[in-house]
């Protein structure tokens, strides 16, 4: 698609935060062109807004956390992946706590809600970051290598010394069926790690309802896996969500091996630190696109939503 988009109507979601285990409400509002994806902490007095941008990343341990002015929003990657995967460029995400709800541990419920609400075109051309040369980052045996391409492709690979996981490879390309191929892939962890985190007061909202959990030999979830290679698909899902922090689409062929949030965000910074690595391209003219969401109409839009 060559023009920017937003939602046709707002979305209401409820769930619990993965780490604090507290109930949280998330309302995703339509937003005008060039607004981008922005979080609003409605539970705080000044209702601060935090842009989904690499400059706002404050933590990358266990999830991606954004922050500004002392306010934070954690575990943003699954929701960002759903927005990008479903083709939504502009949204205001109102949230009444410091964590995006974990839902079922994947992007499925977010993507289904976006599909139900519908996506609307806006009368402004979409832009993309087009990689101009090879860029790579590495941390031990983990790496990300990206090369120029006409569209985004993410090839993920993992290797675990566990018989259920082993070595897995999966490739996802923009234009693919995000809901069918990627959205349902859940986060995963090992029982010994979950027990350790609970003792430390972390991952208090984690359960078999929102993660694939393995012991030393098997998957503990009664319904098993959603995909045979669900583990690597989720790694690709995380990468897609983190890459949304560029603030626009990216045209590149990217290989991610055993990567995580720290490496994803490090890769984005590596690309952006040298302007000769990329160029910003306009994907198309929007002369025939229509929209009833105007550039300066966000406040009145939100006022009407309550």
N, C-alpha and C positions, 0 to 999 in steps of 0.2 A: 504494500500500500504506500502511496506517495504522499498522502496527506495525514496530518495529525488527527488523533482521535481522543474521545473521552467516553464515559459511560452515558447511556440513555437515561438512567435514573440512579438514585443512590442505592447502596447495598447495606444491609444491617446484618452483622455477624456477632455471635457471642461464643466465648470459649474460656480457656484458662491459659495462663502464661506457663511456659515450660519450666522455668527456673523457680519462680516464686510460688507457683501453683495457685495464684489468685485469679478470681473471675475477672474478665475484661470484655468490654464491648468495643467493637470496631465498626465505624460507619464510613463507608467509602463514597465520597461525593463526586459528581461530575465536576470538571474544572475547565477553564478556558484554554485556548491554544497558548503555547509557550509557558504555561504554568508549571509543567513538569509534575513529578510525584512528590508530594509534601505531606509530612505527618503533622498533626495538631494534637497536643496533649490537653484534652478538654478538662482533665481533672485538676490541672494546676491553675492557680489564680490568674496568671497572665496569659494563659493558653498559648504557650510558645509553639512556633512552627519550626520544623526541622526538615530541611530538604533532603531527599534521597540522593546524596551526592558524595563522592569519594572524600571531599574535604570535611565531611561531617562524621566520618568513621572514628569512633573513640575506642572500640574494643573489637577483637576478632576471636576471642577464646570461646569455643563452643557454639557461637553464633555471631552474626554481624550486628553490632550495636552502633546506632547513630546518636549524636548528641550536639546540643547547642545551648549556650547560656545556662548550663547546669542541668538541663532536662535531657533525658535519654529515651530512646525507643529501641528495644532489643529484639532479636530474632526476626529481622525484617526480610530475610532472604526468600522465604517461601511465598510471601505475599508479592514481593517484587517480581519473582519469577512468574507468578500467575498473571500479573498485569502485563509484563513484557510478552509472555508466551501467548496471551490472548489478544495482543495488539493494542493495549491501552497506553497512550503516551501521557495523559494528563489526568490527575486525580488528587483530591484532598482527602487524606485518611485521618479521620477523627478517632482518637483512641483515649480511653479513660484510665490508662495505666502505663507502666514502663515497658511492657512487652506486648508484641503482637500475639494474639492467641495462636497456640500451636495447632489447633484443630485436630486432624488425624495424623499429623506429622508429615504431611505432604502439602502439595498445592491444590489438591483435588477440590476441596470445599470452596476455596477462593475462586478457582477457575469455573466451577459450576455456577457459582453466584454471578460471576461476570457474564457468563454465557446467558443466564436467565435474564439479567438486566439489559443486555444488549450493548453494542458498541456503536458510537455515532461518529461520523466524520466531521472534521472541523475545517474551516476555510483558510487554512494555513499549511504551507508545505512542510513536510517532515524533513528533518536533517539527520545525517548519520556521520559517525566517525569512521573514515575509511583508512585502514592501515596501509602505509606506503612501503614498509620494509619489515623484515623479520625482527621480532622482539621476543626475548626469552628471560625468564627468571627461574632460579633454582634454589632449593634449600635441602641439602643432603640428597636423598634419592627422590625427592619430590620436585616436579618442575611444571612449568607452563611454557609452551612455545607457540607463537602466533605468526602467521604469514599473511600477506595480502590476499584478498579474495573478494568476489563480487557480492557475497552474502555471508551471514554468520553461520559457521559450522563449529560445533564443539564436540570433540572426540575425547571421551573420558576413559581412563583406565585405572584399575586398582589391583592390588595384590595383597591378600591376607592369608596368613597361615591358619586358616580355618576351613574345614572341608566343605562347609556350606557355601562359602564365598569364593575362596581361591583367587584366580585371576579372571577379571572380567573387563570387557571393552564394549563401549556403546557410543554411537555417534548420533547427534541430533542437529538438524539444520533448520534455520528459519524458514517458515513456509510449511514445515511439517505439522502434523496434527498434535499440538501440545497436549490437549486434553487426553487423547488416547495413548500417546507414546511416553509422556513424561510426568504429567501432573500428579498421578497417583502414587509415584515412587516415594516411600516414606523414609524418614530419617531412621538410623539404626544404631544400635549399641550393644555392648556385651553386659550380661547380668552382673558380673563382678564390678564393672565400671559404674553401673547404675547404683548398686549398693554403696559403693564408695562415695559417690556424689551425694546420695541422700544423707549419709552421715556428715557430710560437709555442709549440709543445708542447701544443696544445689539440685537442680532437676527435680524439684518437689512435685511438679505437675506431670512428670514423665510416667508413662504406664504402657501396657500393651495396647491401649486404645489409641496411642499417638506415636508409636515407634515400633520398629521391628527389633525384638530383643533376642539375643542368642546366648545360650550357655556354652559350655565347652564343645558340645557336639551337635546341637540342633537349634532350630528356630522355635521359640517358646509360644509365639502367637498361635492360638487355636486354628485360625483360618489360613495359616501359612503365608506364603509370599504372593504378591500381586503380579509380579513378573519374575521369571527365572533369574534375571540379572537386575533385580530391583536395587541392589546395593550401588552398582555403578550408575544406574539411571538417577538415583538420588544425588550422587556426587555431581552429575551434569546439571541437575536441577539447581543445586546450590550455586554452581558456577554461573548459570544463567541469571539467577537472582542477584548475585554480587556484581556481575558485569553491568547490570542496570544502573549502578552507581556512576557510570560514565555520564549519565544524564541524557543520553540519546542512543539510538541503535549503533551497533558496531559491525562493520563489514570486514571480516577476517576469518581465517581458518585457524582454530585454536585447539591445541592438544593439551589436556590437563591430566597429569599423572600423579595420583595419590595426593592431590591438592586439597586445600581447605581454605577457610575464609581469609586467613592471614596471607596466604600466597595469592589468592584472587585479588585482594586489594593491593598487594604489592605489585602485581602485574599491571593493574590499572595505573598506579602511580608511575611505573616505569614507562608506560606508553606516553602518558601526558607530560612527563618531565622534559621531553625533547620534542618540540613542534615539528621537527623534520620526520618524526615517526608516523605522522598521520596528516590527513586533511579533512576538513569538514565539508561535506557535500550536501546539496539540496536535492532531494529525491524526486521532486516534481512540482508542478504548478497546481494551485488549488482553485483556479478560477471557477470551476463548476461545482466545487464542494459547497455544502450548505450546513449551517449550524444555527441554533438559537441560543448558544452560549457565547456571550461576547467577552472580549478581552478584559474589560473592567467591571464585569458583572458578577464576580465571585461572591462578594459580600452579600448582595441582594439574593443571590442564588441560595446561599447558606441560610439567610434569614427566613426565606420561604420554606426551607426544609423543616423548620421547627414549629 
